[in-house]
Amino acid sequence: MNLKDPIHTEVTIQASTAQTWECYTSPDHITRWNFASEDWCCPSAQSELRSGGRFSSRMEARDGSMGFDFGGEYNEIEPLKHIAYTMDDGRGAVVSFEPADNGTRVTVDFEAEGQNPRELQQGGWQAILNNFKKHTEATAAQ
């Protein structure tokens, strides 16, 4: 999938690629990491992990003051390596999983939306990815 002027985020996770993939794609795990800060949560997530399948997650402030649904359609799935999807607003994203020293490098490249500065968007998506790293490493250590 060719992305138009993508924003890049990445982390290296001290866990196997299989464990990392499971935490990224399983709705049970997604609800435990898919938020940018501790004052937000992800009470529900759904994922039909196949080309043409849909995904969605609900993101909410813990105090109930605001929330939104995030969803889209998977375009390409290469298990343990690559996910490409189109968000409901038409923007594309690509997630890659690569073996790294003692773990897995995860990159997320996504097309920016037009309402918020790129730096804000990059910071928010990076915070979610950092939360994913924290959750996955804690899960792998069990």
N, C-alpha and C positions, 0 to 999 in steps of 0.2 A: 504494500500500500504506500503510495507516494503522499507524503504529508506536505501541506503548504506552510512554509515558515514555522516549523515545529519548535516547541519549547521542550527542553530536555531535563529529565530528572533521573537520578540513579542512586543505588545503594549496593553494597556488597554485604551479603548475609552469611553468617557462619552457620549454614545448614546445607544439607544436600539439595540438589536440584529437585529431586522428587518431593521432598518435604516442602520446599519453597513453593513449588507449583501447586501442591495441595492446599497450602495456606492461602495462596492468591486466588484460587478458583473455587474453593468450596464455600457455599453460602454460610455454613456454620462458622467458618473462620472469618469470612469477610465482615460479619457483624461485630467481630472483636477488634478489628483494626481500621476500618474504613471511615476515619474521621481525622481531622487535622489537629485537634486539641482536645484536652480532657473535658472541656465544657460542652463538647458535642458527642453524639453517639450515632450508631447505625443500627436501629432496632430491627430492620428486616433486610434480607437480600435474597435474590433469586438469580439462578444462572443455568441456562440451557447451553452448555459448553459444546457447541458444534457450529460449523459454518451455517449462517442463517438463523441461529438460535438467538434468543433474547436474553438480556440481563437487566436487572434493576436493583437498586438499593435505595433505602430511605435514609436520609441524613437529617438529624434534628439537633437543635440546642437542647441540652439536658434539662433546662428550665422551661422548655416548651414554647419559648418565645418565637421561634422560627424553625423552618425546616424545608426540605425540598427533595424531590425524587430525581435520581440520576439513573439513566438507562440508555439502552441502545441495542445494537445488533452486532453479533460477531460476524466478521467477514472471512477471517482465516484463523485456523487453529492448527498449530503444529505442536503436539504434546511435548511438554518439558522444554520447549524452545521459544515459542512465538505465539502471540495473540494479536490480531489486528481487529479493530472494531470501529463502528461508526456510532457516535452518540446521537441521541434523539434530535439534537439541534443541527445535525449534519456534519459536525466536526469529526475528524478521524484521530485515531490513536493507535500506537503500536507498543506492545510490551514484549521485551526480550529477556530470556533467561539464559545465562552463559556460565559454564563452570569457571570458577576463579580459585585462587589459592585458599584452601580450607573452606570453600563455600560456593556461593552462587552470586553472580552479578546480575542485578535486575535493573533494566532501563525502561523508562516510560517516556515516550515522545508523543506529544499531542499538539493539535492545532489550537491556537488561542481563540478565545471568544472576544468580542469587541467591546464589552462593557467595562472590564477592569484592566488595569495596567498589566503588562506581561510579567513584571517582577512580582506582583501580587499573586498572579496565577501560578507562576513557577514556585513561589514560596508555599502556597497552599498545597499543591500537588506533591512537593517535596516533603512537606510535613506529614502528609498521609503515607507516603512511601517510607518515611522514617518510622512511623507508627507500625507499618507492616513489618519492617525489619525487627523491631522490638518484639512484636507478637510472635513472629516466626522463630526467632532465636530462643525465646522462652518456651515455645512449644517443642522445639527440637531438643532442648535440654532436659525435657521430662523423661 
